[in-house]
């Protein structure tokens, strides 16, 4: 199972990223645990200075932007 974390405080881009992740996971048929991290302290502890950020299995794959559904699906296939 893949662990996907969406880091963001709830801004428009953060919400867009969360929706894109949900859609990408559903369309790809990937078994994944999706976690939303909204704690500013936790986000800073990860070294993220610009939200939203996307982590897959503990690795930052996008920071400061909301990748498209297709782009996220490509990240999940790696």
C-alpha positions, 0 to 999 in steps of 0.5 A: 500500500502506498502512503500519500500525504498532502501537506497544506493549511487549507488554501485553494491550491491545497484543496485542489491538490487533495482533489487531484490526489483522490481522483488520481488514486481512484482512476489508477486503481492504486491501493493507497492511504491518503493523509492530509497534514494541516499542522503548520508545525508538522509541515515545517518539521518536514522542511516544506517552506511553500505549500501545497506539498505532496509526499509519496511514501515519505518522499517529497515529489512536489512542493509549492504547486498542485500537480495534475491528476495525470502527473500524480498518476505518473508519480504513483507508477514509479 
